[in-house]
Amino acid sequence: MPESTFERSTVNQTFWTPRMPVKALYSIDFEIDPSKELLKGEEEIRLINKTSKTLSRLIFNWEPGKEWDMKVGLDGKTLKLISKEPMLFELLEPLRPNEGIKLSVNFSFKIPEGRYLKLINFHPRIWWGYKSHDDFMVKVKRPENYEVLTSGRFDENSGFYMASDVKDFGVAIAKDFLTAEGETGNVKVKVLFTEKGKKCGECLLETALDVIDFYRGILGFYPQPILSIIPGVEEPIGGYPFATNMIVIHGQEKFEDKPLDFWRWIVAHEIGHQYFGEYVLEGNQPEWLLIGLGIYFDREYSRHRGLSTENHRRLMLRYIEGIREGLDTTIERPLEQLTAIGFDFNNIVVHGKGFSIISALEVVIGREVFIKVCRRILSEFKGRRLKASKFQEICEEESGQDLDWFFGQWLRTNKYLSYKIDSVECTRHDGHYVTMVRVKRLGGIEMPIPVEASFEDGSSARKMTDRVLLADELKFQSISPIIDARLDPDNLLPLVYPPPKPSEAEVAMEVAKLSWVGSGEKAKEVYEKACEAGLTYGPHWFKLGLTLYDGKFYREGLEAFKKAEELSEENVYIFASTVWQGHIYDLLGRRDEALKLYQKAKDMKFKGMIRHDQYGLLIDEKWVEERLKSPFRRTD
């Protein structure tokens, strides 16, 4: 029966984004004519609507440049192009759930001149609002004497390069270049290079085969049956993941300009993106999570192969220097703020802090659990976007810990990690030695910190501090005296030491968070920061004075009340600060100085009253007169 007018009106006629993308098969046949600087091709797109809603419009993602042509057809008819930006097409008939279509696309565009061409996003592709996985069959008609490397593995029977579960399909075409290839397990690796870059190309091939074996040993598999390595710019400045199954390594002709460790590390780094970024898709903005995971595993490769880990330390130092410069490294923030950032957020935060977070997480949950987390991610998020909230959930399930304290500090604040060894005391008892190592937190982030004690006989021992303590004392027993104690012996943490000078705004926030009673050592820590920052707001100094009094840090409290009297503008704070100075002088046994301050307060003729309900105190003129007669005594 023909569809009624009413029924058609209920069909969704606008573009919408499915929660899970609709996977498509792209069969592409294209040719390149360097003499005309032209790429011309046709593709067939097959897809089945696996969603629960009707699809009426499709957006194509394609940025070919200025001179291009594109036609999309279905059943011999051309689809209507509604908009060029974005490329929005309307289907002839709505595609209902579980129905399939086969689109035909003809396309062409101008290509740049040259003997080496890298192609990505070279064909029109359906876009769902985010990156997704598709399957590809690609045939390349190339001129003679050109080498071709792609994201797919070549099938000699069909003449197509075949690839499944691909985020981006890439192609590299080069004239007068050389190739080398090898295989490990079911993974074929092919490297493209010039004659001058041959030595580097051979190193890249050998390293890639070793890296794939290493990652497969840790993670249980390698995501794809092929890896293509192609040249980049002239200078050896690193590399990048060009497409799924394709990585670019820069500066191959300047192989001797860098140590061998650099080339092995950069290959491991870029291959890591094939797991985290190509196989599992990033679901965060900014894209810190998968970048951090990728760097973690190339550090694992470097450590296990005895390579330098200086590059990894340098990444952490970028973040640490950002903290020292007073930059706001908060990761989770509104998009409007992210787009307005005026510093190198990508290197300092996305790469530097992102990697630091992942490295710190391993310290908290342990390497064995961390690897289990990564294996589970790879098992459950193939072709899916991994958000930080889901990553946290998996970490909590695998470790059995609530980790909101960890992710909250690292992602949603600009706090930093800073600890120091405050003291080391070693004493001899009954033929052995007991060493007490006191570790103090200086920064805002609370974390368990590994501490290693080394002894004269060559032995060593490790313990962890308790994250909830401002200062923790660890006890080591040994048969010989201690010679050294150090924090973070494996250099896994971005410890900021000495800590940067705190800003007044940061200290003000910490003062506001102090509890009026029971702040103890925390109050003293904030007091020291207030002195360093030059806190200028009198009422904040007054609160510090009270919290220090509460913790019996009388000398520090006295100085805080002096600052409060000096910097306050309201009479109530000036009067109260003066009286409290008298209280503390009484507690210190300095009665003459206390009397001078009580008299000073009396002369102010203050008519108000200050209540301290936590102590049951009412401070007014009458209270001052009583203190002139008898000293203040604590009753709490």
N, C-alpha and C positions, 0 to 999 in steps of 0.2 A: 504494500500500500504506500502511495506517495506520502512523504512527510508533510504534515499539516503546517499551516502558517504559524500556529501557536507553538508547535514543537520546535520549529526552526528558531523562533524568537528566544527560546531558552538556551540555545547553544552559545557557549562563550566565544565571542567574536574578537577578543583582544588577546594580545600576547601575555602570557603568564609563565612564571618560572617554576618548573616542577621541583619538588624536594629532592628526588633522585633523577638525574638526567636520563634522557632516552638515548640509549646507545645505538650508534649507526655503523654501517659498513660502507666505507668509501672505496670504490673501484675507480682508480685514476689512471688515465693514459695521456701523457703529455710529451711534447718535444721542445727542444731548445734550438734556436737558430742564432748563433752568436753573430753572424754576419748582418742580420737584421735587428739584432738586440731584441729578440722577441721570444716569449714563452707562450705556447698555445696548447690548450688541452681540453679534455672532456672528462667528466666524472659521472658516475652513477652512485646515488646515495640511497641505500635501503635502510628503512627503520620501521619498527613496530611500536605503536603507542602503548607503552607498558604502564602508563599512569591511569588514574581513575577518572580523569577529566578529558574532555574533547580538546584537540589541538586544531586551531583555525589559522594561526599565523606563525611564521617561522622567521627568526633573525639569522642572517648569515654574517659571520665574522670574516672579513677579508679586507686587507689594506694594500692593494697592489701598486699604488702610486697614481700618477696623473693620467697616463694613457692606458685605459683598460676597457674591456668589454665583457659582459656577463649576461647570460640568459639562463633562466631556470624553467624547465618544462616538466609536465606531468601528463602522461597519456597523450602525448603529441600536442598538448596545448601549453602556451606560455603562461607562467604565473604572473600575477599583477604585482609590480613593485610599488609599494605604498610609500616608502621613504628610502632615501639613499643613506641617511645618517640617523639611526642605524639602517642597515640594509634589511628592511622589513617586507616580507612577501606574504600574500594571502593565498591559502590553498583553494583549489577549485571547489572542494567539498570538505567540510569539517572531518578530521580524522578522529574517529571514536576510539575508546579504549580497546586494546587488543587488535585493532586494525593496522595494516601495514601499507606503505607506499614506496614507490621507486621513483625518485627524482632524477632527471637528467640535467646536467649543467655543462654549458660550454663557456669557456673563459680564455682570456688572453690578456697579456700586459707586457709593457716594455721592461727589459732587464738591463742592468748596468753592463758596461763594456768591461772585458777582462778575461783572463784565462783561468780564474778561480772564482766560483760563484757558490755562495751559501744560500739556501732557500728554506725558509720556514714561513708558515702561513701563506704559502704560494697558491693555494687553491681555496675556493669558497667553502666554508664549513659552517654547519649549523651551530649556533651559540645559544646556550641556555642561561646566560647571565653569569657563568663562572666556568672555569676549566673542567673538562671531563674526559673520560676515556672513550675511545672509539677503535674500531678495527679497520685495517687498511690493506689494499692490494694496489700497488703502484708500479706502473710500467713507464720507463724513461727511454725516450728515443734521443740518443745523444749523437753528436758528431764523432767522427773517427778520432782516435788518439786522446779521447777524454776518459778519465777515471771517474767512476760514480760510487759514492758512499751514501747510504741512506739509513733511516731508522728501521728498515725492514731487512729480513734475511732473504737472499735471492733464491727463488724457486726455478730451477732450470727447466722444468717441464712446462710451466706456464709463462715464464719470462717476466713474472711479477716479483717485486719485493714485498714480502708478506710480514705483517706485524699486527699483533693483537694487544688490546688494552694500552693504547698509546695516547698520551696527553697531547703531544705535538709530533707530527711527522716531518722530519727534516731531510734535506737532500743537499749533498755537496758534489759539485761537478768541477773537475780541474784538468787542464791540459798541461802535458809535460811534467806531471807529478809522478811520484813513485808510491807504491803501497807495500805493506808487509802485513801478514796475518798469522794468527795462531788460534788455538782452541783449547779450552779447559772444560772438562765435563761436556755439557751441551751448549756452551757459550762460545761463539765465534767472535774474535776480536780482530778488527782491521784498522790499520793506521795509514793515514795519508800524509805525505811529506815531500819536500823538494830534495834534490840531490844534496844540497848544502845542509839540509836538516836531517839527513839520513841517520846519523849517529843518535840524534835525539829521538827520532821515530822508533828506532830499534829499542831504545831504553823505555819509551812509553809502552810499547807492546809487551815487553817482558814484565814491566811493573803492573800493567793492567791485568795480565793473567794471574799474577801473584795476589793482587788486591781482591779480585773476584773470588779466588780460592779462600782467602782470609775471611772475607765477609760471609761467604757461604758457610764457613765453619762456625761463625758466631751466630748468624741469623737463620741458618738452616736451608737457605736457597738463594739463588740470584734471580731477579725478577724477569729477565728477558733472555732470549737465546742469541743476542747479538749486541755488540758494542762497537761503534765507529768513533775513531779519534781523528779530528781534523785540525789544521793549523788556524791560528788567529792572527793577531797583529804582530808586528815585527819584534817588539820588545818583550822580554820574558817577565810579564807582570801577572802571571797566574792563568786563569781560565774561567770557563763557565759552562753550565749545561745548555748546549745549543738546542736540543730537542730530546725527546725520549730516545734512548739508545745512542745518543750522539753527544760527545763532549768536545769542546774547543780547548786546546792548550796553546797559549801564546808563546812567541819568541823561540820557535824550534830551531831556527838557524843560528841562534846565539846560545847554544847549549852550554858552551864553556863558561858563559857569564854567571851561571848559577851552580851551586854545589849539587851533587847527585841527590842528596836528601831532599832538596827543593822539588826536583822533578818527580820523585817518588811520592812525596807528600801531595803535590797538586793533583796528580792522577787519582790518588786515594780520595782526595777531597771531592773531586768532580764526580767520581763514580758513586760516592755516598749519596749524591743528589738523585741517583736513579732509584734508590729506595725511598728516600724522604724528599718528596717534591715532584717526582714523576710517577712512582707507583702508588704511594700515599700522597694525597693532595692537600695543600695548605688550606686551612679554614680560618685563619686569623688575619687580622689587619691591625698592626703590622705583621709581616710574615716571619716572626722570630722562631717559632717552634720547630719547624722542619729544618730550618737552617742550623739551629743549635744542635739538633740530633745528628745531622750530617757531619758537622764538625767534630762532634763527640766521637763518631766512629772512625774518622780519618786520624784522630789523635790515638785511638786504640791501635790502629794499624801502625802508626809511627812508633808507638811505645813498644809494641811486640816485635817490631823489626829493628829495634835499636836505632831509629832515626831521631834526628833532633826534633824536639817539640817546641822550639823557639817561636814558630809561627803561631802556635796556639796560645802561648804566653803573651805574645804581642796582641792577639785579639782581646784577651782579658785586660791588658794594659790600656788599650784604647778606651775601654769602658771606665777603668779606674781614673784615667786622666780626665775623662768627661765629668766624673764626680768631683775631682779636684778643681775643675774649671767652674763648678757651680751649675752645670747643665741639669735640666730636668729629664731624667732617664726613665720616667714612668712609662710603662708599655701600654697598658690598657687605658685608653683615653678616647674622647669623642673624635670622630673623623675630622671635624673642623679644626681641632687642635693639631692633629697629625699633619694636615696639609699646610698649617701655618708655621711649622717648626723651621727655625733658621740655621740649624747646625747640621753636621753630617750624621743624621739619625741612623742611616743605614749601617755605617761602619761602627759607630759608637754603641748604638743600642741594639739594632736587629742582629748584627753579627757578634759584637763584643759582649753585650749583656745577655743576649739570647744564649750564646754558648756558655757563659758563666752560670746561668740558671740551670742548664742541663747538667753541667759538671757538678754544681753544688747539690743537685737532686740525687746524683749517684752517691755522694757522701752520706746523705740522709737515709736513703733506703737500701744502700748496698749494691755492689755491682751485679750480683747474681739476680736479685729482684729486678734491677733496672733492665737487664738483658731480657728477662721474661716479659717485662712491659713492652719492650720494643718488638719482640716476636709476636706478641698478641696484637699490637697495632698493625703490623704487616699482615697478619692473618685476617683481621676484621675490617680494615680500611682500604683495601685494594680499590682504587678508582674513586674513593670517597674523601671528602674533606674532613680533616681532623682538627677539631677545635680544642682550645686549651682546656675548656671545662671538661670535655670527654677524656682528654689526656690525664687530667688530675684524677678523674673518677677511676680510670684504669690503674693509675699508680696507687691509689688508696686501696683498691680491691686486691692488688697483688702484694702490697706491703702490709696490709692489715692496719694501716695508720690513717688517721684523719690528717690530711696535709693542707688544710685551708690556711693554717698559720704560715706555711711555706710559700704557697702560691700567692697568698694575699700580700705578703711583704714584698716579694720580688716583682710581681706584675702590677700591682695597684698603688705602689708608693715609690718615692724617690729615695727611700732609705738605702743605706749601703752597709756592707759587712766589714767590721773592724774589731779586731781583738788583739790583745798583747799579753805576753807573759809578764806578770806584775812582780813575781818573786820566785826564787828557787832556794829552798832550804834543805840541806842534806845533813842528816845526823846518823851516828853509828849506834846500833842497838843489838846486843847479844850476838855479835859476830856477823851481822848484816847491816845494810844501810837502808834508811828510810828517807825518801826524798818527797817533799811536798812542793808541788808546782801550782802556783796560783795564777789563774788566767782571768783576765778582766775584759768585759765587753766595752768597746768605745763607740761603736756605731749603733744605728737604729735596728738593724736586722739581727734577730735572735736565731742562732743556729748551733747545733752541736759541732764542736771543732775538734778534729783529731790532733792529739799531742803526742810527740815521740820523745822519749828520754833515752839518751845514749850514755853508756857507762864505760869505764876505763878498760874493762876486760873485753871490749868489743861487742858486748850484747846490747840489746835495745828492747824497749817495750812501748806499746801504744795504748792510749786510753782516750775516751771521748768526754768532752765537757757536757754538762747539762744545759740545754738551750735556755731554760727558764731562769737561770741564775745570772745576775749581773756579774758576779765573780764566783768562780768555782775553784776549789782546791782538789787536785788529783794526787793520790798517794801511790808512789812507786817503791817497791822493795827490790833490792839487788845485793849481790855479794861484793860489789866494788862501787866506788864513789861515782857519782854522775859527772859527766864532762860537758853535756849539752842537753838543752831542751828546746824543742822547736814546734811551732804550730804548722799544720798542714804540710807534713813532710813530703807528700807526693805532688805538691803544687797544683792541687785541684780547685782551689778556691780563689776568688778575686778579693783577697784581703786588702783593704785600704788602710795602710799603716805607714807613717802616722796619719791619722784622720785629718781631713781638711778642716779649716776653721769654719765653725758652724755659722750660718746666717742668723740674723736677729729674728727673722720670721720663723725659721725652723725651731729656734729655742723657745719662742713664744708659744708655739704649738705644743712643745713638750711640757712647758710649765702648765698650760691649760689642762693637759691630760693627767697631771699629778693628782693623786688622791690626797685629801687634806690630812689624813692620818694613815700611817703605815707605809709611807713611800720609802723610808729608809735610805739605803744606798742609792736608789734611783734619784732621790732628791739631791743628794750630794753630786751625782753625775751631772744632773741638769744645771746645778749651781756652777760647776766648773765650766760648762759650756756657755752659760750666761756671762761669766767673767770674760771668756775668750771672745765672745761675739760682741761684747760691749752693749748689753741689753740696756735700753734707755727708757723703758716704761716702768714707772714706779710701782703700780699695783702688782705687776708680775714679780718684782723683787720682794714685795710684801708677802705674797703667797709662798715664794721660795723660803723666806725667813721662817714662816710658820711650819712648813713641812720639814725644814732642817731642825727647828726646835723639837718637833715631834720625834724625830729620829735621834735626838740628843747630839747633833752636830752643832754645838753651841758657838764655836768660833766662826764657822761658816754662816750660821744663822745671824750672828751679830753683824757681820759685814753686809749680809743681804738687807737687814733692817736699816742699816746706815744708808745704803743705796736707795731704799724705798723712801726714806725721809728726804733725801737729797733730790730725787727725781720726780716725786709725786707733786701734783698741783692741787689736789683736793685735800682740804683740812683733815678729813677723817683719816686718810692714810698717813698724813704727816704726824698727827696726834698719836695714832695707834703704833706707828713705827718707833716713835720716841719712847712710848711706854714699854714696848717689847724689848728695846735695847736695855732699858733698866732691868727688866725681868732677867735677861741673860747675864748681865753683870752680877746680879744677885746670885744666880746659879753658879757663876764662876768664882764667887767669894770676893768680888770687888765692889764692896758696899758703897764706898765713897763715890765711885763713878756712877753707880746706880742712882744714888740720891740726887746727883746733879741732873740726871735725865728726868727723874720724876718731878723735880722742881721746874724743869724746863717745860714739861708737859702741863703742869698746873698753871704756869704763867700764860699758856695758850688760851685759858678760859673756854675750853671746848665744851659745848652744852649738849652734845649728842652722846650716844652710847654705842659701843661695839660689842656684839655678842659672839662668843666662840662656843657654840653649843657642844662641840666635840669635847670640850674641857669643862663645860659648865661655868664659863667665865663671863662676867659683864664688866666691861671696862668703861669707866666714866670718871668724872671729877672726884667722886667719892672714893672710887677704887684707887686713884692716884694718891689721895690723902692718906689712905690706909697703908699704901706702900712706902710713904715717907716715914711712917711709924714702924713698920715691920717689913722685913725682906720677903720677896716672892719665893714661894716654895711650890714645887710640882706636887700635885695630888693624884695624877693619873698613874 
